[in-house]
Protein backbone atom coordinates (compact mmCIF):
# COMPACT_ATOMS: atom_id res chain seq x y z
CA UNK A 1 0.00 0.00 0.00
CA UNK A 2 1.34 3.39 -0.92
CA UNK A 3 1.91 5.75 2.01
CA UNK A 4 0.78 9.32 1.81
CA UNK A 5 -2.63 8.64 0.40
CA UNK A 6 -4.28 10.06 3.51
CA UNK A 7 -5.57 13.62 2.95
CA UNK A 8 -6.30 14.67 6.57
CA UNK A 9 -4.91 17.71 8.39
CA UNK A 10 -1.25 17.89 9.01
CA UNK A 11 0.07 18.19 12.54
CA UNK A 12 0.96 21.85 11.96
CA UNK A 13 -2.56 22.67 10.76
CA UNK A 14 -4.04 20.94 13.78
CA UNK A 15 -1.77 22.78 16.19
CA UNK A 16 -2.51 26.14 14.55
CA UNK A 17 -6.26 25.47 14.71
CA UNK A 18 -6.01 24.54 18.37
CA UNK A 19 -3.95 27.65 19.11
CA UNK A 20 -6.49 29.89 17.38
CA UNK A 21 -9.33 28.20 19.27
CA UNK A 22 -7.47 28.66 22.55
CA UNK A 23 -6.94 32.37 21.87
CA UNK A 24 -10.63 32.87 21.01
CA UNK A 25 -11.85 30.94 24.06
CA UNK A 26 -9.40 32.82 26.28
CA UNK A 27 -10.79 36.10 24.94
CA UNK A 28 -14.35 35.05 25.71
CA UNK A 29 -13.40 33.91 29.18
CA UNK A 30 -11.48 37.11 29.93
CA UNK A 31 -14.41 39.26 28.80
CA UNK A 32 -16.87 37.28 30.90
CA UNK A 33 -14.73 37.22 34.03
CA UNK A 34 -13.85 40.92 33.72
CA UNK A 35 -17.52 41.82 33.29
CA UNK A 36 -18.49 39.75 36.31
CA UNK A 37 -15.74 41.33 38.40
CA UNK A 38 -16.70 44.88 37.40
CA UNK A 39 -20.36 44.13 38.07
CA UNK A 40 -19.52 42.90 41.57
CA UNK A 41 -17.31 45.92 42.23
CA UNK A 42 -20.06 48.29 41.09
CA UNK A 43 -22.51 46.58 43.46
CA UNK A 44 -20.01 46.82 46.30
CA UNK A 45 -19.37 50.51 45.61
CA UNK A 46 -23.10 51.22 45.47
CA UNK A 47 -23.52 49.43 48.80
CA UNK A 48 -20.77 51.57 50.33
CA UNK A 49 -22.34 54.76 48.98
CA UNK A 50 -25.70 53.63 50.37
CA UNK A 51 -24.23 53.06 53.84
CA UNK A 52 -22.46 56.44 53.75
CA UNK A 53 -25.64 58.21 52.59
CA UNK A 54 -27.69 56.50 55.29
CA UNK A 55 -25.26 57.58 58.02
CA UNK A 56 -25.18 61.11 56.58
CA UNK A 57 -28.99 61.22 56.64
CA UNK A 58 -29.03 60.12 60.26
CA UNK A 59 -26.80 62.98 61.38
CA UNK A 60 -28.99 65.45 63.23
CA UNK A 61 -31.78 62.88 63.58
CA UNK A 62 -30.48 59.67 65.11
CA UNK A 63 -26.91 60.90 65.56
CA UNK A 64 -26.58 64.24 67.37
CA UNK A 65 -24.91 67.04 65.45
CA UNK A 66 -22.12 67.34 67.98
CA UNK A 67 -18.41 67.82 67.45
CA UNK A 68 -16.51 64.55 67.61
CA UNK A 69 -16.24 61.25 65.82
CA UNK A 70 -18.27 58.11 65.75
CA UNK A 71 -17.80 54.65 64.27
CA UNK A 72 -20.06 51.76 63.48
CA UNK A 73 -20.81 48.88 61.16
CA UNK A 74 -23.61 48.32 58.70
CA UNK A 75 -24.16 45.71 55.99
CA UNK A 76 -20.73 44.25 56.81
CA UNK A 77 -19.01 47.57 56.17
CA UNK A 78 -17.25 49.83 58.65
CA UNK A 79 -18.11 53.52 58.73
CA UNK A 80 -16.54 56.46 60.49
CA UNK A 81 -18.26 59.76 61.09
CA UNK A 82 -16.30 62.92 61.85
CA UNK A 83 -18.09 66.13 62.86
CA UNK A 84 -15.87 69.17 63.10
CA UNK A 85 -16.27 72.92 62.90
CA UNK A 86 -15.64 75.08 59.87
CA UNK A 87 -14.08 78.49 60.14
CA UNK A 88 -16.36 80.95 58.45
CA UNK A 89 -13.33 82.76 57.06
CA UNK A 90 -12.48 79.67 55.04
CA UNK A 91 -15.90 79.69 53.43
CA UNK A 92 -15.83 83.46 52.72
CA UNK A 93 -19.37 83.72 54.02
CA UNK A 94 -18.89 86.93 55.96
CA UNK A 95 -19.88 87.25 59.60
CA UNK A 96 -20.80 83.94 61.15
CA UNK A 97 -20.88 82.60 64.65
CA UNK A 98 -18.14 80.32 65.81
CA UNK A 99 -19.21 76.71 65.24
CA UNK A 100 -22.23 77.80 63.27
CA UNK A 101 -21.10 75.82 60.25
CA UNK A 102 -20.41 72.17 60.86
CA UNK A 103 -18.29 69.96 58.68
CA UNK A 104 -19.62 66.41 58.45
CA UNK A 105 -17.58 63.64 56.88
CA UNK A 106 -18.56 60.00 56.54
CA UNK A 107 -16.07 57.43 55.30
CA UNK A 108 -16.96 53.83 54.60
CA UNK A 109 -14.32 51.15 54.24
CA UNK A 110 -14.51 47.57 53.13
CA UNK A 111 -12.93 45.30 55.78
CA UNK A 112 -11.80 42.90 53.07
CA UNK A 113 -9.82 45.68 51.39
CA UNK A 114 -11.17 44.76 47.95
CA UNK A 115 -12.73 48.17 47.36
CA UNK A 116 -11.52 51.73 47.70
CA UNK A 117 -13.04 53.70 50.60
CA UNK A 118 -16.06 55.91 49.93
CA UNK A 119 -16.10 59.35 51.57
CA UNK A 120 -19.07 61.74 51.65
CA UNK A 121 -18.63 65.28 52.96
CA UNK A 122 -21.16 67.97 53.76
CA UNK A 123 -21.39 71.31 55.52
CA UNK A 124 -24.32 71.65 57.91
CA UNK A 125 -25.75 74.76 59.47
CA UNK A 126 -26.27 74.59 63.22
CA UNK A 127 -29.28 76.70 64.19
CA UNK A 128 -27.86 77.14 67.66
CA UNK A 129 -24.06 77.26 67.46
CA UNK A 130 -22.47 74.28 69.15
CA UNK B 1 -11.57 -16.83 -1.24
CA UNK B 2 -9.42 -14.18 0.26
CA UNK B 3 -11.09 -10.80 0.64
CA UNK B 4 -9.21 -7.89 -0.87
CA UNK B 5 -8.52 -5.06 1.49
CA UNK B 6 -10.02 -1.87 0.17
CA UNK B 7 -8.50 1.59 0.63
CA UNK B 8 -9.72 3.39 3.74
CA UNK B 9 -12.46 5.90 3.03
CA UNK B 10 -13.21 6.93 6.66
CA UNK B 11 -11.56 9.64 8.76
CA UNK B 12 -7.90 9.57 9.21
CA UNK B 13 -6.66 9.75 12.79
CA UNK B 14 -5.80 13.46 12.63
CA UNK B 15 -9.26 14.39 11.38
CA UNK B 16 -10.90 12.32 14.05
CA UNK B 17 -8.80 13.91 16.78
CA UNK B 18 -9.51 17.41 15.52
CA UNK B 19 -13.24 16.66 15.32
CA UNK B 20 -13.18 15.32 18.86
CA UNK B 21 -11.25 18.34 20.07
CA UNK B 22 -13.68 20.76 18.42
CA UNK B 23 -16.63 18.87 19.87
CA UNK B 24 -15.07 18.91 23.32
CA UNK B 25 -14.38 22.63 23.12
CA UNK B 26 -17.91 23.33 21.92
CA UNK B 27 -19.40 21.34 24.78
CA UNK B 28 -17.08 23.08 27.25
CA UNK B 29 -18.03 26.49 25.88
CA UNK B 30 -21.75 25.73 26.03
CA UNK B 31 -21.43 24.31 29.53
CA UNK B 32 -19.52 27.31 30.84
CA UNK B 33 -21.89 29.73 29.11
CA UNK B 34 -24.88 27.97 30.65
CA UNK B 35 -23.20 28.04 34.05
CA UNK B 36 -22.46 31.74 33.66
CA UNK B 37 -26.03 32.54 32.66
CA UNK B 38 -27.35 30.55 35.62
CA UNK B 39 -25.09 32.44 38.02
CA UNK B 40 -26.14 35.76 36.51
CA UNK B 41 -29.82 34.80 36.73
CA UNK B 42 -29.41 33.78 40.38
CA UNK B 43 -27.69 37.07 41.18
CA UNK B 44 -30.45 39.04 39.49
CA UNK B 45 -33.12 37.00 41.27
CA UNK B 46 -31.40 37.57 44.59
CA UNK B 47 -31.09 41.26 43.91
CA UNK B 48 -34.74 41.48 42.71
CA UNK B 49 -35.29 45.21 43.02
CA UNK B 50 -33.55 45.44 46.38
CA UNK B 51 -29.98 46.01 45.33
CA UNK B 52 -27.99 48.93 46.71
CA UNK B 53 -28.54 50.87 43.48
CA UNK B 54 -32.31 50.51 43.84
CA UNK B 55 -32.17 51.68 47.44
CA UNK B 56 -30.05 54.67 46.40
CA UNK B 57 -32.69 55.58 43.83
CA UNK B 58 -35.45 55.13 46.42
CA UNK B 59 -33.52 57.28 48.90
CA UNK B 60 -33.20 60.00 46.29
CA UNK B 61 -36.92 59.85 45.55
CA UNK B 62 -37.86 60.02 49.22
CA UNK B 63 -35.42 62.88 49.90
CA UNK B 64 -36.87 64.81 47.00
CA UNK B 65 -40.36 64.14 48.27
CA UNK B 66 -39.46 65.26 51.80
CA UNK B 67 -37.78 68.44 50.59
CA UNK B 68 -40.92 69.47 48.69
CA UNK B 69 -43.06 69.71 51.81
CA UNK B 70 -44.84 73.00 52.08
CA UNK B 71 -48.16 74.38 53.22
CA UNK B 72 -51.10 75.34 51.12
CA UNK B 73 -51.81 78.76 52.57
CA UNK B 74 -50.54 81.21 55.08
CA UNK B 75 -50.48 80.08 58.66
CA UNK B 76 -52.26 76.85 57.94
CA UNK B 77 -50.12 73.77 57.90
CA UNK B 78 -53.06 71.56 58.82
CA UNK B 79 -54.06 69.21 56.02
CA UNK B 80 -50.84 70.04 54.17
CA UNK B 81 -49.40 66.69 55.14
CA UNK B 82 -50.93 63.54 56.49
CA UNK B 83 -49.29 60.19 56.95
CA UNK B 84 -49.93 56.65 58.11
CA UNK B 85 -47.79 53.54 57.95
CA UNK B 86 -49.15 52.81 54.48
CA UNK B 87 -49.71 56.24 52.95
CA UNK B 88 -48.17 59.69 53.13
CA UNK B 89 -49.65 62.64 51.29
CA UNK B 90 -48.64 66.26 51.13
CA UNK B 91 -49.69 69.38 49.28
CA UNK B 92 -47.08 70.88 46.98
CA UNK B 93 -47.56 74.40 45.71
CA UNK B 94 -44.36 74.77 43.73
CA UNK B 95 -44.65 73.90 40.11
CA UNK B 96 -41.02 74.08 39.02
CA UNK B 97 -39.86 70.76 37.67
CA UNK B 98 -42.94 68.92 38.87
CA UNK B 99 -44.64 68.92 35.49
CA UNK B 100 -47.88 70.01 37.14
CA UNK B 101 -49.62 73.28 36.29
CA UNK B 102 -50.76 74.07 39.81
CA UNK B 103 -50.92 72.73 43.33
CA UNK B 104 -50.90 68.98 43.60
CA UNK B 105 -50.82 66.28 46.21
CA UNK B 106 -47.70 64.13 46.28
CA UNK B 107 -48.29 60.69 47.65
CA UNK B 108 -46.17 57.80 48.88
CA UNK B 109 -48.06 54.54 49.22
CA UNK B 110 -47.10 51.03 50.27
CA UNK B 111 -49.03 48.24 48.60
CA UNK B 112 -48.83 44.54 49.41
CA UNK B 113 -48.91 42.52 46.22
CA UNK B 114 -48.42 39.07 47.74
CA UNK B 115 -47.31 37.66 51.05
CA UNK B 116 -43.73 38.41 50.15
CA UNK B 117 -44.03 41.35 47.79
CA UNK B 118 -44.41 44.92 48.98
CA UNK B 119 -44.19 47.91 46.67
CA UNK B 120 -43.54 51.56 47.45
CA UNK B 121 -45.38 53.76 44.97
CA UNK B 122 -44.96 57.48 44.40
CA UNK B 123 -48.03 59.18 42.98
CA UNK B 124 -48.94 62.69 41.91
CA UNK B 125 -52.55 63.86 42.22
CA UNK B 126 -52.88 67.01 40.09
CA UNK B 127 -55.21 69.82 41.11
CA UNK B 128 -55.76 68.71 44.72
CA UNK B 129 -55.21 71.09 47.65
CA UNK B 130 -56.05 68.81 50.56
CA UNK B 131 -53.73 66.01 51.59
CA UNK B 132 -56.62 64.06 53.10
CA UNK B 133 -58.03 63.09 49.73
CA UNK B 134 -56.73 61.33 46.65
CA UNK B 135 -57.88 61.10 43.07
CA UNK B 136 -58.36 58.47 40.42
CA UNK B 137 -56.25 60.17 37.77
CA UNK B 138 -52.98 60.05 39.66
CA UNK B 139 -49.67 59.53 37.87
CA UNK B 140 -47.90 56.66 39.60
CA UNK B 141 -44.36 55.34 39.67
CA UNK B 142 -43.04 52.27 41.41
CA UNK B 143 -40.11 53.25 43.62
CA UNK B 144 -38.95 49.97 45.12
CA UNK B 145 -40.09 46.44 45.86
CA UNK B 146 -39.23 44.39 48.93
CA UNK B 147 -39.96 40.91 50.20
CA UNK B 148 -40.45 42.03 53.79
CA UNK B 149 -43.28 44.25 55.00
CA UNK B 150 -42.58 47.92 54.36
CA UNK B 151 -43.94 50.81 56.43
CA UNK B 152 -43.66 54.56 56.41
CA UNK B 153 -42.54 56.12 59.68
CA UNK B 154 -42.34 59.74 60.85
CA UNK B 155 -40.20 61.63 63.31
CA UNK B 156 -42.70 63.77 65.22
CA UNK B 157 -41.27 66.89 66.92
CA UNK B 158 -42.26 66.03 70.45
CA UNK B 159 -41.02 63.88 73.25
CA UNK B 160 -38.15 64.32 75.69
CA UNK B 161 -35.73 67.08 74.77
CA UNK B 162 -37.68 67.95 71.67
CA UNK B 163 -35.60 65.55 69.64
CA UNK B 164 -38.70 63.86 68.33
CA UNK B 165 -40.15 60.39 68.48
CA UNK B 166 -40.69 57.96 65.63
CA UNK B 167 -44.33 57.14 64.98
CA UNK B 168 -46.27 55.33 62.29
CA UNK B 169 -48.63 58.23 61.72
CA UNK B 170 -48.47 61.99 61.73
CA UNK B 171 -51.58 62.37 63.88
CA UNK B 172 -53.80 65.40 63.69
CA UNK B 173 -51.02 67.77 62.73
CA UNK B 174 -51.12 69.64 66.05
CA UNK B 175 -47.44 68.80 66.51
CA UNK B 176 -46.61 70.40 63.18
CA UNK B 177 -44.78 68.85 60.31
CA UNK B 178 -42.60 65.81 61.01
CA UNK B 179 -38.86 66.34 61.31
CA UNK B 180 -38.20 63.40 59.00
CA UNK B 181 -39.84 60.56 57.17
CA UNK B 182 -38.43 57.06 56.91
CA UNK B 183 -39.06 53.77 55.21
CA UNK B 184 -38.97 50.76 57.48
CA UNK B 185 -38.44 47.28 56.04
CA UNK B 186 -39.12 44.53 58.55
CA UNK B 187 -37.78 46.05 61.75
CA UNK B 188 -35.00 48.05 60.10
CA UNK B 189 -35.31 51.67 59.00
CA UNK B 190 -33.70 51.60 55.56
CA UNK B 191 -34.20 55.23 54.49
CA UNK B 192 -34.24 58.40 56.57
CA UNK B 193 -35.18 61.61 54.79
CA UNK B 194 -35.09 64.83 56.82
CA UNK B 195 -37.89 67.31 56.21
CA UNK B 196 -36.00 70.57 56.20
CA UNK B 197 -38.60 73.24 55.35
CA UNK B 198 -39.74 75.20 58.40
CA UNK B 199 -41.67 77.92 56.60
CA UNK B 200 -44.59 77.76 54.21
CA UNK B 201 -43.42 78.34 50.66
CA UNK B 202 -46.73 79.91 49.64
CA UNK B 203 -46.59 82.15 52.71
CA UNK B 204 -43.08 83.31 51.87
CA UNK B 205 -44.16 83.97 48.30
CA UNK B 206 -46.95 86.16 49.64
CA UNK B 207 -45.07 88.06 52.31
CA UNK B 208 -41.56 88.01 50.95
CA UNK B 209 -38.64 88.10 53.38
CA UNK B 210 -40.93 89.35 56.13
CA UNK B 211 -42.54 85.94 56.11
CA UNK B 212 -39.37 84.41 57.51
CA UNK B 213 -40.02 86.14 60.83
CA UNK B 214 -43.81 85.89 60.64
CA UNK B 215 -45.21 83.26 62.98
CA UNK B 216 -48.07 82.60 60.61
CA UNK B 217 -45.60 81.14 58.14
CA UNK B 218 -44.13 78.61 60.55
CA UNK B 219 -44.66 74.99 59.68
CA UNK B 220 -43.22 73.69 62.90
Contacts between the chains, C-beta under 8 A, distances in Angstrom:
chain1	res1	chain2	res2	distance
A	1	B	7	7.8
A	5	B	7	6.8
A	6	B	8	7.8
A	6	B	12	4.5
A	7	B	12	7.5
A	8	B	11	7.1
A	8	B	12	3.5
A	8	B	13	7.3
A	8	B	14	4.2
A	8	B	15	4.3
A	9	B	14	4.9
A	9	B	15	6.3
A	9	B	18	5.8
A	10	B	14	7.4
A	11	B	14	7.2
A	14	B	14	6.0
A	14	B	17	7.1
A	14	B	18	5.5
A	17	B	18	6.7
A	18	B	21	6.5
A	21	B	21	7.9
A	21	B	22	7.5
A	21	B	25	5.8
A	25	B	25	6.7
A	25	B	29	6.6
A	28	B	29	7.4
A	29	B	32	7.6
A	32	B	36	5.9
A	36	B	36	7.8
A	36	B	39	7.9
A	36	B	40	8.0
A	43	B	47	8.0
A	43	B	51	6.5
A	43	B	52	6.3
A	43	B	53	7.6
A	46	B	51	7.1
A	46	B	52	3.8
A	46	B	53	4.7
A	46	B	56	6.2
A	47	B	52	4.1
A	49	B	52	7.4
A	49	B	56	6.4
A	50	B	52	4.5
A	50	B	55	5.4
A	50	B	56	5.4
A	50	B	59	7.4
A	53	B	56	6.9
A	53	B	59	6.1
A	54	B	59	7.7
A	54	B	190	7.7
A	54	B	191	7.5
A	54	B	192	6.9
A	57	B	59	7.5
A	57	B	63	7.7
A	57	B	191	7.5
A	57	B	192	4.4
A	57	B	193	6.7
A	57	B	194	6.7
A	58	B	192	5.5
A	60	B	194	6.8
A	61	B	155	6.3
A	61	B	164	7.7
A	61	B	179	6.8
A	61	B	180	5.3
A	61	B	192	5.9
A	61	B	194	6.2
A	62	B	192	7.1
